[in-house]
Amino acid sequence: MNKNFDLVFSAEGGSASGGKNYKERKAPRRIFFKKILEMATRELKLKGKLSVSVNLVGEKRIQELNKKYRNKNKPTDVLSFPIQNKSNFSISQFLSFYDIGDIFICLSIAKNEAKRENITIEQKLAQLVVHGFLHLKGYEHEKSKREAEKMFKLEGKIIKAFRF
């Protein structure tokens, strides 16, 4: 395990540690996401102690977030919210990890996309968490074709390195 990486994990409607509702959702546990994000930090050659929050949410919550922050009144599969503190004073200097942001994944949409793409839910969630992580690190795919190609190529490389 990478001691330079911390993950805060929550699953809406269930326990992040694996309670009954969580198992009913058949969602991977915290360790699954941590391993994928550790792989991403290695592939990106990131240094320092990083922390990311991954949140599995329902369609209602993801739609609320999408409307509030992207002005799109519809659910989506993944949203990322980077923490960009450009000031000289940062609470991070007092913490053991630098928080780079939050990733929200809609589990029901991920399940539907996995089925449509004929892949496992784990493969889809891995793709979505890597996609969200790359957004946290500044990668974009909606501004230009070149940026999209770069981001999706890197996303594929990280997922391939995970070896499903």
Secondary structure, 3 states (H helix, E strand, C coil): CCCCEEEEEEECCCCCCCCHHHHHHCCCCHHHHHHHHHHHHHHCCCCCCEEEEEEEECHHHHHHHHHHHHCCCCCCCEEEEECCCCCCCCHHHHCCCEEEEEEEEEHHHHHHHHHHHCCCHHHHHHHHHHHHHHHHCCCCCCCCHHHHHHHHHHHHHHHHHHCC
